[in-house]
């Protein structure tokens, strides 16, 4: 198994290919600006923003993945604000929980009866700090 986002597993087996690509991780800090008369302003570190990760995932029936089933799980997670772990390999990222803040979906191939054969999704997840 490559990793997982909650109950959605990313893996390559002899039967299934469901991987993620283009993983981008963002860390950011917050600073307050203190203006001074006739001098440069001073910065004061006030804390960190939640970490943010984005990645793409191709979902295709010819890779023995059911795109509609995975999309419904992702839509449920984003609509309920569900906080889930994000794991790559053996590394649990962040404080342990992440929420989906953006889900961009491209429906690439649709069969003549309307069955979704292939979709490409871009996910952005944000660290959901409990403390």
PEHUUR-V473211 format. One record per residue. N is the residue number from 0. SS is DSSP state (@ for helix, = for strand, . for the rest). PHI is phi in degrees with one decimal (NA if undefined). OMEGA is omega in whole degrees, 0 to 359 (999 if undefined). Layout:
n-><N;N>
ss-><SS;SS>
phi-><PHI;PHI>
omega-><OMEGA;OMEGA>
This chain:
n-><0;1;2;3;4;5;6;7;8;9;10;11;12;13;14;15;16;17;18;19;20;21;22;23;24;25;26;27;28;29;30;31;32;33;34;35;36;37;38;39;40;41;42;43;44;45;46;47;48;49;50;51;52;53;54;55;56;57;58;59;60;61;62;63;64;65;66;67;68;69;70;71;72;73;74;75;76;77;78;79;80;81;82;83;84;85;86;87;88;89;90;91;92;93;94;95;96;97;98;99;100;101;102;103;104;105;106;107;108;109;110;111;112;113;114;115;116;117;118;119;120;121;122;123;124;125;126;127;128;129;130>
ss-><.;.;=;=;=;.;.;=;=;=;=;=;.;.;.;.;=;=;.;=;=;=;=;=;=;=;.;.;=;=;=;=;=;=;=;=;.;.;=;=;=;=;=;=;=;=;=;=;.;.;.;=;=;=;=;=;=;=;=;=;@;@;@;.;.;.;@;@;@;@;@;@;@;@;@;@;@;@;@;@;.;.;.;=;.;=;=;=;.;.;=;=;.;.;.;.;.;=;=;=;=;=;=;=;=;=;=;=;=;=;.;.;.;.;.;=;=;=;=;=;=;=;=;=;=;=;=;.;.;.;.>
phi-><NA;-77.6;169.7;-158.8;-123.8;61.0;-89.9;-101.9;-94.5;-105.8;-156.2;-131.2;-130.2;-67.4;-112.7;-133.5;-126.9;-141.1;-116.0;-120.0;-134.3;51.0;-74.2;-125.6;-117.2;-128.4;-119.9;-144.1;-113.9;-108.6;-134.8;-89.6;-105.5;-108.4;-74.6;-130.3;-70.1;72.5;-134.2;-65.6;-66.8;-104.2;-101.4;-127.1;-64.7;-115.4;143.6;-110.1;-75.1;-60.9;-62.4;-133.7;-131.0;-128.2;-161.7;-113.4;-145.6;-96.4;-116.0;-142.2;-64.5;-70.4;-102.1;61.0;-121.3;-100.3;-55.0;-61.7;-64.5;-67.2;-61.2;-63.6;-62.9;-65.0;-63.5;-65.0;-62.3;-72.9;-72.3;-97.3;63.3;-69.6;-92.9;-135.8;-74.8;-121.8;-128.8;-123.3;62.3;-107.9;-96.5;-90.4;-86.9;67.3;-82.7;115.4;-130.6;-137.7;-121.3;-82.1;-102.7;-152.4;-135.7;-104.9;-120.3;-116.5;-86.6;-82.3;-128.7;-125.9;-74.2;-58.4;-91.3;92.8;-68.7;-77.0;-95.6;-152.5;-140.5;-120.1;-120.1;-116.9;-109.4;-120.8;-120.2;-126.6;-61.7;-108.4;-73.8;-90.3;-114.7>
omega-><179;181;179;170;186;181;179;183;173;188;171;176;177;182;188;172;177;186;175;182;173;181;178;181;182;172;180;179;177;178;171;179;178;180;177;180;175;180;176;176;178;175;176;178;182;178;182;169;173;177;180;178;173;179;177;180;176;180;184;180;180;173;180;175;177;185;182;180;180;180;178;177;180;179;177;181;182;183;180;182;185;178;185;177;172;185;171;185;178;183;173;185;175;182;176;182;181;174;176;178;180;178;178;185;174;177;191;181;176;181;185;179;179;179;179;181;183;176;175;181;171;181;168;179;181;180;180;184;180;181;999>
